[in-house]
């Protein structure tokens, strides 16, 4: 059975230490469709790190990828949400063992 990571990519940090980072919001074991359905469920309730106070948020979708645009008082920020298949994790060798034994 495949494992899927639900990932958000967004601006993290403050000031000159701001960078583009990513975070795994959760995992789904099952089909890609099940993982996409779970992502669809959690995206609207996600609170991005920036801006601290949003004047407006717009959520867009392109297939199974979501883009959340948050308008702050001084600048706009965005988050990208995607489903990625988990193929290997050095801290969890059972994940790799599972993937290596499948035929897809």
N, CA, C and O atoms as a GROMACS GRO file, in nm:
protein
  416
    1UNK      N    1   0.085  -0.118   0.000
    1UNK     CA    2   0.000   0.000   0.000
    1UNK      C    3   0.090   0.124   0.000
    1UNK      O    4   0.186   0.131   0.076
    2UNK      N    5   0.059   0.219  -0.083
    2UNK     CA    6   0.139   0.341  -0.095
    2UNK      C    7   0.116   0.433   0.025
    2UNK      O    8   0.008   0.433   0.085
    3UNK      N    9   0.218   0.511   0.056
    3UNK     CA   10   0.208   0.614   0.160
    3UNK      C   11   0.225   0.749   0.092
    3UNK      O   12   0.307   0.766   0.001
    4UNK      N   13   0.147   0.844   0.138
    4UNK     CA   14   0.146   0.977   0.077
    4UNK      C   15   0.170   1.082   0.184
    4UNK      O   16   0.110   1.077   0.291
    5UNK      N   17   0.256   1.177   0.154
    5UNK     CA   18   0.282   1.290   0.244
    5UNK      C   19   0.200   1.410   0.195
    5UNK      O   20   0.198   1.440   0.076
    6UNK      N   21   0.134   1.475   0.288
    6UNK     CA   22   0.059   1.598   0.259
    6UNK      C   23   0.150   1.713   0.298
    6UNK      O   24   0.181   1.732   0.416
    7UNK      N   25   0.195   1.791   0.199
    7UNK     CA   26   0.303   1.887   0.219
    7UNK      C   27   0.256   2.029   0.189
    7UNK      O   28   0.182   2.054   0.094
    8UNK      N   29   0.301   2.123   0.273
    8UNK     CA   30   0.282   2.265   0.245
    8UNK      C   31   0.420   2.328   0.229
    8UNK      O   32   0.512   2.299   0.306
    9UNK      N   33   0.435   2.413   0.128
    9UNK     CA   34   0.556   2.491   0.107
    9UNK      C   35   0.517   2.636   0.129
    9UNK      O   36   0.422   2.685   0.068
   10UNK      N   37   0.591   2.706   0.216
   10UNK     CA   38   0.555   2.844   0.249
   10UNK      C   39   0.676   2.921   0.300
   10UNK      O   40   0.781   2.863   0.326
   11UNK      N   41   0.659   3.052   0.315
   11UNK     CA   42   0.761   3.137   0.372
   11UNK      C   43   0.766   3.114   0.522
   11UNK      O   44   0.664   3.119   0.591
   12UNK      N   45   0.888   3.089   0.574
   12UNK     CA   46   0.907   3.071   0.718
   12UNK      C   47   1.016   3.166   0.765
   12UNK      O   48   1.097   3.213   0.684
   13UNK      N   49   1.018   3.195   0.893
   13UNK     CA   50   1.117   3.285   0.950
   13UNK      C   51   1.071   3.430   0.941
   13UNK      O   52   0.963   3.460   0.890
   14UNK      N   53   1.156   3.520   0.992
   14UNK     CA   54   1.122   3.662   0.992
   14UNK      C   55   1.241   3.744   0.943
   14UNK      O   56   1.356   3.700   0.947
   15UNK      N   57   1.211   3.865   0.898
   15UNK     CA   58   1.314   3.959   0.854
   15UNK      C   59   1.405   3.901   0.748
   15UNK      O   60   1.358   3.841   0.651
   16UNK      N   61   1.535   3.920   0.766
   16UNK     CA   62   1.632   3.870   0.669
   16UNK      C   63   1.649   3.718   0.677
   16UNK      O   64   1.713   3.658   0.590
   17UNK      N   65   1.592   3.656   0.779
   17UNK     CA   66   1.600   3.511   0.793
   17UNK      C   67   1.483   3.438   0.728
   17UNK      O   68   1.468   3.317   0.746
   18UNK      N   69   1.401   3.510   0.652
   18UNK     CA   70   1.289   3.446   0.582
   18UNK      C   71   1.342   3.355   0.473
   18UNK      O   72   1.431   3.391   0.397
   19UNK      N   73   1.284   3.237   0.466
   19UNK     CA   74   1.320   3.142   0.360
   19UNK      C   75   1.193   3.071   0.315
   19UNK      O   76   1.087   3.085   0.376
   20UNK      N   77   1.205   2.996   0.209
   20UNK     CA   78   1.096   2.914   0.157
   20UNK      C   79   1.118   2.776   0.218
   20UNK      O   80   1.219   2.711   0.190
   21UNK      N   81   1.024   2.731   0.299
   21UNK     CA   82   1.039   2.603   0.365
   21UNK      C   83   0.921   2.512   0.338
   21UNK      O   84   0.822   2.552   0.276
   22UNK      N   85   0.934   2.389   0.384
   22UNK     CA   86   0.824   2.294   0.366
   22UNK      C   87   0.798   2.219   0.495
   22UNK      O   88   0.886   2.209   0.581
   23UNK      N   89   0.678   2.167   0.506
   23UNK     CA   90   0.638   2.096   0.626
   23UNK      C   91   0.541   1.986   0.585
   23UNK      O   92   0.451   2.008   0.503
   24UNK      N   93   0.559   1.868   0.642
   24UNK     CA   94   0.466   1.759   0.620
   24UNK      C   95   0.351   1.775   0.720
   24UNK      O   96   0.371   1.770   0.841
   25UNK      N   97   0.231   1.794   0.667
   25UNK     CA   98   0.114   1.814   0.752
   25UNK      C   99   0.054   1.683   0.800
   25UNK      O  100  -0.017   1.679   0.901
   26UNK      N  101   0.083   1.576   0.728
   26UNK     CA  102   0.031   1.446   0.766
   26UNK      C  103   0.065   1.343   0.660
   26UNK      O  104   0.123   1.375   0.556
   27UNK      N  105   0.029   1.220   0.688
   27UNK     CA  106   0.050   1.111   0.594
   27UNK      C  107  -0.078   1.032   0.579
   27UNK      O  108  -0.160   1.023   0.671
   28UNK      N  109  -0.094   0.974   0.462
   28UNK     CA  110  -0.210   0.888   0.433
   28UNK      C  111  -0.155   0.759   0.373
   28UNK      O  112  -0.075   0.762   0.280
   29UNK      N  113  -0.200   0.646   0.426
   29UNK     CA  114  -0.166   0.518   0.367
   29UNK      C  115  -0.288   0.473   0.289
   29UNK      O  116  -0.396   0.455   0.346
   30UNK      N  117  -0.272   0.455   0.159
   30UNK     CA  118  -0.385   0.419   0.074
   30UNK      C  119  -0.361   0.465  -0.068
   30UNK      O  120  -0.248   0.466  -0.117
   31UNK      N  121  -0.468   0.504  -0.133
   31UNK     CA  122  -0.458   0.549  -0.272
   31UNK      C  123  -0.424   0.698  -0.279
   31UNK      O  124  -0.441   0.771  -0.182
   32UNK      N  125  -0.378   0.740  -0.394
   32UNK     CA  126  -0.351   0.882  -0.415
   32UNK      C  127  -0.480   0.962  -0.400
   32UNK      O  128  -0.480   1.073  -0.345
   33UNK      N  129  -0.590   0.906  -0.448
   33UNK     CA  130  -0.720   0.974  -0.437
   33UNK      C  131  -0.758   0.998  -0.291
   33UNK      O  132  -0.813   1.103  -0.258
   34UNK      N  133  -0.729   0.901  -0.204
   34UNK     CA  134  -0.758   0.918  -0.061
   34UNK      C  135  -0.670   1.027  -0.001
   34UNK      O  136  -0.716   1.105   0.083
   35UNK      N  137  -0.545   1.033  -0.043
   35UNK     CA  138  -0.454   1.136   0.006
   35UNK      C  139  -0.497   1.275  -0.042
   35UNK      O  140  -0.494   1.372   0.035
   36UNK      N  141  -0.538   1.284  -0.167
   36UNK     CA  142  -0.586   1.412  -0.221
   36UNK      C  143  -0.712   1.456  -0.148
   36UNK      O  144  -0.729   1.575  -0.120
   37UNK      N  145  -0.801   1.363  -0.116
   37UNK     CA  146  -0.923   1.396  -0.042
   37UNK      C  147  -0.889   1.449   0.097
   37UNK      O  148  -0.953   1.543   0.144
   38UNK      N  149  -0.789   1.391   0.162
   38UNK     CA  150  -0.748   1.439   0.295
   38UNK      C  151  -0.684   1.578   0.284
   38UNK      O  152  -0.710   1.664   0.368
   39UNK      N  153  -0.603   1.600   0.181
   39UNK     CA  154  -0.545   1.733   0.160
   39UNK      C  155  -0.655   1.835   0.137
   39UNK      O  156  -0.652   1.945   0.193
   40UNK      N  157  -0.752   1.800   0.055
   40UNK     CA  158  -0.865   1.890   0.026
   40UNK      C  159  -0.939   1.926   0.155
   40UNK      O  160  -0.989   2.038   0.169
   41UNK      N  161  -0.945   1.833   0.249
   41UNK     CA  162  -1.014   1.857   0.376
   41UNK      C  163  -0.937   1.953   0.467
   41UNK      O  164  -0.996   2.036   0.534
   42UNK      N  165  -0.802   1.940   0.469
   42UNK     CA  166  -0.725   2.020   0.564
   42UNK      C  167  -0.680   2.156   0.512
   42UNK      O  168  -0.654   2.246   0.592
   43UNK      N  169  -0.670   2.173   0.380
   43UNK     CA  170  -0.621   2.300   0.325
   43UNK      C  171  -0.703   2.421   0.371
   43UNK      O  172  -0.643   2.520   0.412
   44UNK      N  173  -0.836   2.418   0.366
   44UNK     CA  174  -0.912   2.538   0.404
   44UNK      C  175  -0.896   2.582   0.550
   44UNK      O  176  -0.923   2.697   0.584
   45UNK      N  177  -0.852   2.491   0.637
   45UNK     CA  178  -0.838   2.526   0.779
   45UNK      C  179  -0.694   2.558   0.816
   45UNK      O  180  -0.666   2.589   0.932
   46UNK      N  181  -0.601   2.552   0.720
   46UNK     CA  182  -0.460   2.576   0.749
   46UNK      C  183  -0.434   2.724   0.776
   46UNK      O  184  -0.484   2.811   0.704
   47UNK      N  185  -0.356   2.752   0.880
   47UNK     CA  186  -0.315   2.889   0.912
   47UNK      C  187  -0.167   2.904   0.880
   47UNK      O  188  -0.083   2.845   0.948
   48UNK      N  189  -0.134   2.982   0.777
   48UNK     CA  190   0.007   2.999   0.740
   48UNK      C  191   0.083   3.080   0.844
   48UNK      O  192   0.025   3.154   0.923
   49UNK      N  193   0.217   3.064   0.843
   49UNK     CA  194   0.302   3.140   0.936
   49UNK      C  195   0.298   3.289   0.904
   49UNK      O  196   0.302   3.372   0.995
   50UNK      N  197   0.290   3.324   0.776
   50UNK     CA  198   0.286   3.464   0.734
   50UNK      C  199   0.167   3.487   0.643
   50UNK      O  200   0.131   3.396   0.568
   51UNK      N  201   0.107   3.601   0.646
   51UNK     CA  202   0.131   3.713   0.737
   51UNK      C  203   0.066   3.686   0.873
   51UNK      O  204  -0.020   3.600   0.887
   52UNK      N  205   0.110   3.761   0.973
   52UNK     CA  206   0.054   3.742   1.108
   52UNK      C  207  -0.094   3.778   1.111
   52UNK      O  208  -0.173   3.716   1.182
   53UNK      N  209  -0.130   3.878   1.034
   53UNK     CA  210  -0.270   3.920   1.026
   53UNK      C  211  -0.305   3.936   0.878
   53UNK      O  212  -0.254   4.025   0.810
   54UNK      N  213  -0.392   3.849   0.831
   54UNK     CA  214  -0.427   3.849   0.690
   54UNK      C  215  -0.550   3.935   0.664
   54UNK      O  216  -0.651   3.923   0.735
   55UNK      N  217  -0.542   4.021   0.562
   55UNK     CA  218  -0.658   4.102   0.523
   55UNK      C  219  -0.750   4.027   0.430
   55UNK      O  220  -0.871   4.050   0.428
   56UNK      N  221  -0.693   3.935   0.353
   56UNK     CA  222  -0.771   3.857   0.258
   56UNK      C  223  -0.696   3.730   0.225
   56UNK      O  224  -0.573   3.731   0.215
   57UNK      N  225  -0.769   3.621   0.209
   57UNK     CA  226  -0.709   3.496   0.164
   57UNK      C  227  -0.786   3.445   0.043
   57UNK      O  228  -0.909   3.451   0.039
   58UNK      N  229  -0.712   3.396  -0.055
   58UNK     CA  230  -0.771   3.339  -0.176
   58UNK      C  231  -0.713   3.201  -0.194
   58UNK      O  232  -0.591   3.183  -0.191
   59UNK      N  233  -0.799   3.102  -0.215
   59UNK     CA  234  -0.754   2.964  -0.234
   59UNK      C  235  -0.781   2.924  -0.378
   59UNK      O  236  -0.894   2.933  -0.426
   60UNK      N  237  -0.675   2.878  -0.447
   60UNK     CA  238  -0.684   2.837  -0.587
   60UNK      C  239  -0.645   2.690  -0.598
   60UNK      O  240  -0.574   2.636  -0.512
   61UNK      N  241  -0.692   2.625  -0.703
   61UNK     CA  242  -0.659   2.484  -0.725
   61UNK      C  243  -0.621   2.463  -0.870
   61UNK      O  244  -0.684   2.517  -0.961
   62UNK      N  245  -0.518   2.383  -0.892
   62UNK     CA  246  -0.479   2.338  -1.025
   62UNK      C  247  -0.464   2.187  -1.016
   62UNK      O  248  -0.361   2.136  -0.972
   63UNK      N  249  -0.568   2.116  -1.057
   63UNK     CA  250  -0.566   1.970  -1.041
   63UNK      C  251  -0.567   1.934  -0.894
   63UNK      O  252  -0.664   1.961  -0.824
   64UNK      N  253  -0.458   1.872  -0.846
   64UNK     CA  254  -0.448   1.831  -0.706
   64UNK      C  255  -0.352   1.918  -0.626
   64UNK      O  256  -0.314   1.882  -0.515
   65UNK      N  257  -0.314   2.033  -0.682
   65UNK     CA  258  -0.227   2.128  -0.614
   65UNK      C  259  -0.308   2.252  -0.576
   65UNK      O  260  -0.389   2.301  -0.655
   66UNK      N  261  -0.286   2.300  -0.454
   66UNK     CA  262  -0.359   2.417  -0.406
   66UNK      C  263  -0.262   2.531  -0.379
   66UNK      O  264  -0.149   2.509  -0.337
   67UNK      N  265  -0.308   2.653  -0.405
   67UNK     CA  266  -0.231   2.774  -0.380
   67UNK      C  267  -0.315   2.864  -0.292
   67UNK      O  268  -0.426   2.903  -0.329
   68UNK      N  269  -0.262   2.897  -0.174
   68UNK     CA  270  -0.329   2.989  -0.082
   68UNK      C  271  -0.253   3.120  -0.084
   68UNK      O  272  -0.136   3.125  -0.048
   69UNK      N  273  -0.320   3.227  -0.126
   69UNK     CA  274  -0.260   3.360  -0.130
   69UNK      C  275  -0.317   3.439  -0.012
   69UNK      O  276  -0.438   3.453   0.001
   70UNK      N  277  -0.228   3.490   0.073
   70UNK     CA  278  -0.268   3.568   0.191
   70UNK      C  279  -0.216   3.710   0.177
   70UNK      O  280  -0.096   3.732   0.163
   71UNK      N  281  -0.306   3.804   0.180
   71UNK     CA  282  -0.269   3.944   0.169
   71UNK      C  283  -0.250   4.003   0.308
   71UNK      O  284  -0.342   4.005   0.390
   72UNK      N  285  -0.129   4.050   0.334
   72UNK     CA  286  -0.098   4.114   0.460
   72UNK      C  287  -0.102   4.265   0.446
   72UNK      O  288  -0.135   4.316   0.339
   73UNK      N  289  -0.069   4.335   0.552
   73UNK     CA  290  -0.074   4.481   0.546
   73UNK      C  291   0.041   4.538   0.465
   73UNK      O  292   0.027   4.646   0.407
   74UNK      N  293   0.155   4.467   0.459
   74UNK     CA  294   0.269   4.521   0.386
   74UNK      C  295   0.308   4.438   0.263
   74UNK      O  296   0.369   4.492   0.170
   75UNK      N  297   0.273   4.310   0.260
   75UNK     CA  298   0.309   4.227   0.146
   75UNK      C  299   0.218   4.105   0.141
   75UNK      O  300   0.149   4.072   0.238
   76UNK      N  301   0.220   4.040   0.027
   76UNK     CA  302   0.143   3.917   0.009
   76UNK      C  303   0.235   3.797   0.027
   76UNK      O  304   0.354   3.803  -0.003
   77UNK      N  305   0.177   3.689   0.075
   77UNK     CA  306   0.248   3.563   0.092
   77UNK      C  307   0.166   3.453   0.026
   77UNK      O  308   0.047   3.472  -0.001
   78UNK      N  309   0.229   3.341   0.001
   78UNK     CA  310   0.153   3.230  -0.054
   78UNK      C  311   0.205   3.097   0.001
   78UNK      O  312   0.320   3.085   0.044
   79UNK      N  313   0.118   2.999  -0.002
   79UNK     CA  314   0.149   2.861   0.037
   79UNK      C  315   0.107   2.770  -0.077
   79UNK      O  316   0.006   2.795  -0.143
   80UNK      N  317   0.184   2.667  -0.100
   80UNK     CA  318   0.151   2.566  -0.201
   80UNK      C  319   0.134   2.433  -0.128
   80UNK      O  320   0.219   2.393  -0.049
   81UNK      N  321   0.023   2.366  -0.156
   81UNK     CA  322  -0.008   2.238  -0.093
   81UNK      C  323  -0.006   2.129  -0.200
   81UNK      O  324  -0.066   2.145  -0.306
   82UNK      N  325   0.064   2.018  -0.170
   82UNK     CA  326   0.076   1.909  -0.266
   82UNK      C  327   0.072   1.775  -0.194
   82UNK      O  328   0.096   1.767  -0.074
   83UNK      N  329   0.042   1.672  -0.271
   83UNK     CA  330   0.053   1.534  -0.224
   83UNK      C  331   0.175   1.472  -0.290
   83UNK      O  332   0.191   1.479  -0.412
   84UNK      N  333   0.261   1.414  -0.209
   84UNK     CA  334   0.383   1.350  -0.260
   84UNK      C  335   0.384   1.204  -0.213
   84UNK      O  336   0.348   1.176  -0.099
   85UNK      N  337   0.424   1.114  -0.300
   85UNK     CA  338   0.437   0.974  -0.257
   85UNK      C  339   0.564   0.960  -0.174
   85UNK      O  340   0.671   1.006  -0.214
   86UNK      N  341   0.552   0.896  -0.059
   86UNK     CA  342   0.666   0.874   0.030
   86UNK      C  343   0.736   0.746  -0.014
   86UNK      O  344   0.682   0.637   0.000
   87UNK      N  345   0.857   0.761  -0.066
   87UNK     CA  346   0.932   0.647  -0.118
   87UNK      C  347   1.036   0.595  -0.022
   87UNK      O  348   1.064   0.475  -0.018
   88UNK      N  349   1.095   0.684   0.058
   88UNK     CA  350   1.205   0.644   0.144
   88UNK      C  351   1.218   0.743   0.258
   88UNK      O  352   1.196   0.863   0.239
   89UNK      N  353   1.253   0.693   0.376
   89UNK     CA  354   1.276   0.778   0.493
   89UNK      C  355   1.387   0.713   0.574
   89UNK      O  356   1.371   0.601   0.622
   90UNK      N  357   1.499   0.781   0.589
   90UNK     CA  358   1.615   0.723   0.657
   90UNK      C  359   1.588   0.690   0.803
   90UNK      O  360   1.656   0.606   0.861
   91UNK      N  361   1.491   0.756   0.863
   91UNK     CA  362   1.457   0.729   1.004
   91UNK      C  363   1.351   0.620   1.017
   91UNK      O  364   1.324   0.573   1.128
   92UNK      N  365   1.291   0.580   0.906
   92UNK     CA  366   1.188   0.476   0.909
   92UNK      C  367   1.216   0.374   0.798
   92UNK      O  368   1.154   0.381   0.692
   93UNK      N  369   1.306   0.281   0.820
   93UNK     CA  370   1.341   0.186   0.715
   93UNK      C  371   1.225   0.100   0.668
   93UNK      O  372   1.229   0.046   0.557
   94UNK      N  373   1.121   0.085   0.750
   94UNK     CA  374   1.006   0.006   0.707
   94UNK      C  375   0.936   0.068   0.586
   94UNK      O  376   0.875  -0.003   0.507
   95UNK      N  377   0.944   0.199   0.572
   95UNK     CA  378   0.885   0.266   0.456
   95UNK      C  379   0.955   0.221   0.329
   95UNK      O  380   0.890   0.185   0.231
   96UNK      N  381   1.086   0.223   0.330
   96UNK     CA  382   1.163   0.180   0.213
   96UNK      C  383   1.137   0.033   0.185
   96UNK      O  384   1.118  -0.005   0.069
   97UNK      N  385   1.134  -0.050   0.288
   97UNK     CA  386   1.111  -0.193   0.268
   97UNK      C  387   0.975  -0.217   0.203
   97UNK      O  388   0.963  -0.301   0.115
   98UNK      N  389   0.874  -0.143   0.247
   98UNK     CA  390   0.741  -0.156   0.187
   98UNK      C  391   0.743  -0.119   0.039
   98UNK      O  392   0.688  -0.191  -0.043
   99UNK      N  393   0.807  -0.008   0.004
   99UNK     CA  394   0.809   0.040  -0.134
   99UNK      C  395   0.888  -0.054  -0.223
   99UNK      O  396   0.852  -0.074  -0.339
  100UNK      N  397   0.996  -0.112  -0.172
  100UNK     CA  398   1.080  -0.200  -0.254
  100UNK      C  399   1.013  -0.333  -0.283
  100UNK      O  400   1.053  -0.403  -0.375
  101UNK      N  401   0.912  -0.368  -0.204
  101UNK     CA  402   0.845  -0.496  -0.227
  101UNK      C  403   0.720  -0.484  -0.313
  101UNK      O  404   0.658  -0.585  -0.344
  102UNK      N  405   0.683  -0.363  -0.352
  102UNK     CA  406   0.566  -0.346  -0.438
  102UNK      C  407   0.607  -0.350  -0.583
  102UNK      O  408   0.722  -0.323  -0.618
  103UNK      N  409   0.512  -0.384  -0.668
  103UNK     CA  410   0.540  -0.400  -0.810
  103UNK      C  411   0.498  -0.281  -0.896
  103UNK      O  412   0.509  -0.290  -1.019
  104UNK      N  413   0.450  -0.170  -0.837
  104UNK     CA  414   0.403  -0.059  -0.921
  104UNK      C  415   0.508   0.036  -0.954
  104UNK      O  416   0.483   0.134  -1.024
   0.00000   0.00000   0.00000
